[in-house]
Amino acid sequence: MLLGFISLLLTVFQGLVSRICIPAYLASIMLPCKKGTVSASGSEHYSNLTTNNRRRLLSEDTNSGHCLHEGKVPLLSLEALHQLHIFIFVLAVVHVIFCVTTMFLGGYRIRQWKVWEESAEKGKNTNASEQHEFVRHRAIGYWRNAAIISWMIAFFKQFYGSVTKSDYIALRQGFIKEHCPKNPKFDFHKYMVRTLEADFKKVVSISWYLWLFVVVFLLLNVAGWHSYFWLSFLPLILLLLVGAKLEHIITRLAQGVVERKTTGHGQEAQQVTEMNRDNHEVHNTAERNAKDHETARVKPSDKHFWFSRPALVLDLIQFILFQNSFEIAFFFWILCTYGFDSCIMEKPGFIITRLIMG
């Protein structure tokens, strides 16, 4: 919707925008290509600008006479606005394809967990066993409690078996006990599917700050800076960081189970000692077992997320998808408009690296 609105504004105000003039020297700085470097396929777009030493990307326009009479050049010509329309369309298509593909793969992964949901609904003995397995794999061990080591384990864990059956069942039990204590048969799997659909609406949208990001990097496309090459590493770095953070949150939840269980046993032992001292040995085994089970479960908490804001992770995922879409869309837009040999494309080594990162 925002894409369509921006495109509509460009159409309505294109005449006004094309009449905005800037000094000629401003059109000769921060160029996407070095002066005198024009590819064969892009020469017709740049020849007139090179002659007047005012070569800018997409600034050729036959209706810019009013600026030339004043000794200035147009900020954006009608041709530039037309190409901007095309780029917005390409960006929208690529972004939707990326988001749909990501959500499809996510949905496929969640559907694989349906078997675990059915297993959890059948028997409590299995759930208790998986809970023990969850704690043993995630929290038991001296090195796992060390911050640096736990982060390193979380980083590599995201590449294989990021969510196991024991993880799923333990997190499911913790969620139900926390939010649906009166409904032990709550379908956690169906809830996750609905949440994925809601998240899709978030990540497929394009917020205003993402457009601000596009404007900034279009301006920073300066010859010799290789800004798009360095930019291509940003989504990969953020993606690895988010993946490691989510894995580390699961580890922290498991460590919280051990901490509460240890604290619970200590308090219980102290109470028993006090009872013996007062000769009031009253033991309610069922109540103690229930308390121990409650203490040992996973307790969801927002405090494990950055700034205690789980939504920030979703914002980062949205940014990763959009930034990656921007990289790929810009590549295809330049390829179709100016060709592979255009100076804007830079060297093949940079292009191949950017595509692999994408």
Phi, psi and omega in degrees: 000317179295323177299314179297321180294317178296317178297321178295318179298320178297322180291316183293319186256018183294324178296317180294317181295319183292344180265001176282124184250149177229157178302148185297327183291334178291334180281356183250008180242157178053050181275150177287343178229151176290150180299134180086359179255101181228127179284161180297318183288338183251006185296323182293338179275339188244346191301313182296324182288325178295320181299321183265008179057033180229037185290122174226157179298119173063036183257007182282127182202136180279347182259024182258021184297327182296330177283320181295325178296331180269002182077023181236182178229155180289144176296311175220124179276172177297324177296320178296317178296322178297315178294327177294322174301315181296317180297319178299319179296314180297318180298318180296316181296313181296320181296317179296318179298316179298315182294315180297317179298315180297315180292326177296315179295322177295318178295323178296320179294318181294323179297332176292338180276355180301324178298321179293322178297316179295323178294322181291329181284343186277311187218143179284330181297319178297318180298318179297321179294317180292326177297316178296319179296321179300312181293319182296318183281331188261332190234337184282132180127139183296315185291334179293338179274349176282131187302311183295315181295318180296324176292321178295317178298317179297322180298313182282336181293333183292345182270345180212132178051048185300326176229115180263175180297318179295323176299311184299311184293320179295316179293324178297312180298318179297319180295314182294317179297327183279318189250335182226058185295335181269001181229076182294343179267016180304132181277092182293326181295316179296323177298320180295323178296316178296321179295321178298320179295320178293321179294327180299319179299328180286310187287333182281342178284160180236110183280168183296324182291336175290323176292324176298321176300317179298314181300316182299315184282336171294323178287331182272007177280075186252138180302130178093344180276332183054040185297322181289331176294312179291328179296330183295339179278341185299310180297326179294317179296315179296322181296315178295323179294315180295317179299317178294322180296315180296320176295320180293328177296317178298319178297317179296324177295319178293319178295327177295325176299313181296318181297315180291325179294318178295316179297319180297317178295322180295317179294320180296318179296322179295319178296318179297319179298318179295322179295317179296322181295325180268007181058034176238076182273086179248113183245120174254092187301317183297318181293319179296318179296318179296319179296318179296320179294320180295320181293328188275354184279165176288134177245106178300144180204139179287344186294343180283346180272163177301128179055023181058034182233096177300329181297337180296326177297318179294324176297320179294320178297319177299316180296319180299313180296317182292317181296320178294320177298320178299316179300309183292318180297318179297321179298310182291327178295313178294321180299316182282333184273316186242346180094165185291332183275004180295147179295338179293333182289341184066198184281151180304326179299319178293319182295313182298318179297317180297318180293320178295318177300317179298000000 
